[in-house]
Amino acid sequence: MKTIVITPEVKVEGELETCNLLLQSDIERFHVRKPAATKDQIRAYIESLDSNYYHKISLHSHHELVDEFGLGGKHYRSDYQANGAQSQSKSFHHWDEIEMEKASLSYGFLSPIFESISKSQYKANFNHNRLNEALSTFKKFPIYALGGIDIKKMKQIQEMNFEGVALLGTIWMENSVQRRIDKAIDIINA
């Protein structure tokens, strides 16, 4: 299944090693999401990543660095207007937001599909049967499931017609770099 990994908001031990190994894996994309980071901090973060995989990287902020480094794309929050020519993606929290989206997106995240692992205040709020129905006919851009994703839920996600999954908590809750990589590979191969 197509898999995207999103960085943790705050630095964790072994993060950059994990990121570089994930970039070398079969993940579809890698999202740098550091909401409190300055432009210079994001620049330094990017410079610590393997430049051979810059095409896989999307930024959630400081979008001007996408052009500076030749990165893969820009990601927008649900309350921002997407604009730009290169690959762009956006977060959504309600199906109506997806249907009303006017921008030409490469893909979108819909969350939380299940109760969030990393954000306790994010409770699942979708009827999975209705979601399956909506996803089976929606063709404007691919939708990735986000929120509470782990290996046990992969069959259900596939049955709901998602293009893939975006991972955050299930990867970064692990303390071991190897365990993070193993989890990502298990989900990719599910």
C-alpha positions in Angstrom: 0.0 0.0 0.0 1.3 3.5 -0.7 2.8 4.9 2.4 3.7 8.4 3.5 5.5 9.2 6.7 5.2 12.5 8.6 7.9 13.7 11.0 7.2 14.1 14.7 6.5 17.7 15.8 9.3 17.7 18.3 12.7 16.0 17.9 13.0 12.4 19.1 16.1 10.4 19.6 17.4 8.8 16.4 15.0 10.9 14.3 17.4 11.8 11.5 18.8 8.3 11.2 15.2 7.1 11.0 14.3 9.7 8.4 17.2 8.8 6.1 16.4 5.1 6.3 12.8 5.8 5.6 13.7 7.9 2.6 15.7 4.9 1.3 12.7 2.6 1.7 9.7 2.2 -0.5 7.7 5.0 1.1 5.9 7.1 -1.4 6.6 10.5 0.2 8.1 12.0 3.4 6.5 15.0 5.0 8.5 17.4 7.2 6.1 18.8 9.7 7.8 20.9 12.4 5.2 23.7 13.2 7.4 25.5 15.7 10.5 25.5 13.6 12.0 28.6 12.0 13.0 28.7 8.3 16.6 28.2 9.3 15.8 25.2 11.4 13.9 23.6 8.6 16.8 24.4 6.2 19.2 22.7 8.6 16.8 19.7 8.9 16.6 19.3 5.1 20.4 19.6 4.8 20.7 16.6 7.2 18.6 14.4 4.9 20.0 12.5 2.0 19.8 14.8 -1.1 19.3 11.8 -3.4 15.7 11.6 -2.0 14.8 15.3 -1.9 12.2 14.5 -4.6 10.2 12.4 -2.0 10.1 15.3 0.5 7.1 17.6 1.1 7.2 20.6 3.5 4.3 21.7 5.7 5.8 25.1 6.3 8.4 27.5 4.9 7.4 26.5 1.4 10.0 28.7 -0.2 12.5 26.0 0.7 10.9 23.6 -1.7 12.3 25.5 -4.6 15.6 26.3 -2.9 16.3 22.5 -2.4 14.3 21.1 -5.3 12.0 19.2 -3.0 9.0 17.1 -4.0 6.2 19.3 -2.9 4.2 21.5 -0.5 1.6 20.5 2.0 -1.2 22.8 3.2 -3.3 22.7 6.4 -7.0 22.4 5.9 -7.6 26.1 6.5 -5.1 27.2 3.9 -5.6 27.8 0.2 -3.3 25.5 -1.8 -1.5 27.3 -4.7 1.4 26.4 -6.8 2.5 24.4 -9.8 4.4 21.5 -8.3 3.2 18.6 -6.3 0.9 19.8 -3.6 -1.2 18.1 -0.9 -3.6 19.2 1.8 -5.1 18.0 5.0 -8.8 17.5 5.4 -10.9 16.7 8.5 -14.4 16.5 6.9 -15.5 14.9 3.7 -17.3 18.1 2.7 -13.9 19.9 2.7 -12.6 17.4 0.1 -15.7 17.8 -2.2 -15.4 21.6 -2.0 -11.7 21.8 -2.7 -10.9 23.8 -5.9 -7.1 23.5 -6.1 -5.4 20.9 -8.2 -4.0 18.6 -5.6 -1.6 15.6 -6.1 -3.3 14.0 -3.0 -5.0 14.7 0.3 -4.9 13.4 3.9 -8.2 12.7 5.6 -8.1 12.4 9.4 -8.7 11.1 11.9 -9.9 7.9 10.4 -9.3 6.0 13.7 -8.5 7.4 17.1 -5.1 9.2 16.9 -2.1 7.6 18.4 -0.1 10.8 18.7 -2.8 13.3 19.5 -5.2 12.3 22.2 -7.7 15.0 21.4 -8.2 13.7 17.8 -11.0 11.3 18.0 -12.2 9.3 15.0 -15.3 10.9 13.5 -16.1 9.0 10.3 -18.7 6.4 9.4 -16.5 3.9 7.6 -19.3 2.5 5.4 -20.2 6.0 4.2 -16.5 6.8 3.7 -16.0 3.6 1.7 -19.0 4.7 -0.5 -17.6 8.2 -1.0 -14.1 7.1 -1.7 -15.2 4.6 -4.3 -16.6 7.3 -6.5 -14.3 10.3 -5.7 -11.8 10.8 -8.6 -10.4 14.4 -8.2 -7.3 13.4 -6.3 -6.1 10.4 -4.3 -7.0 10.3 -0.6 -4.7 8.9 2.1 -5.9 7.8 5.5 -4.3 9.5 8.5 -5.0 9.0 12.2 -4.6 5.8 14.3 -3.1 3.8 11.5 -1.3 0.6 12.5 -0.8 -2.8 10.9 -4.0 -4.2 12.4 -6.1 -1.7 10.6 -4.6 -2.1 7.1 -7.2 -4.5 5.8 -10.0 -2.2 6.8 -8.2 0.8 5.2 -7.8 -1.1 2.0 -11.4 -2.1 2.0 -12.4 1.6 2.4 -10.7 2.4 -1.0 -8.0 4.7 0.3 -5.1 5.3 -2.0 -2.7 4.7 0.9 -1.8 5.7 4.4 0.0 8.6 6.2 1.9 7.5 9.3 2.9 9.5 12.3 2.2 8.2 15.8 2.6 4.5 14.9 6.2 5.2 13.7 7.4 7.7 16.2 6.0 6.1 19.3 8.7 3.5 18.9 12.1 4.3 20.7 14.2 2.1 18.4 15.2 3.2 14.9 15.0 -0.4 13.7 11.5 -0.9 15.1 10.3 2.3 13.3 11.7 1.0 10.0 10.3 -2.5 10.6 6.8 -1.0 11.3 6.9 1.2 8.1 8.0 -1.8 6.0 5.3 -4.0 7.4 2.7 -1.4 6.5 4.1 -0.8 3.1 3.9 -4.5 2.4 0.4 -5.0 3.9 
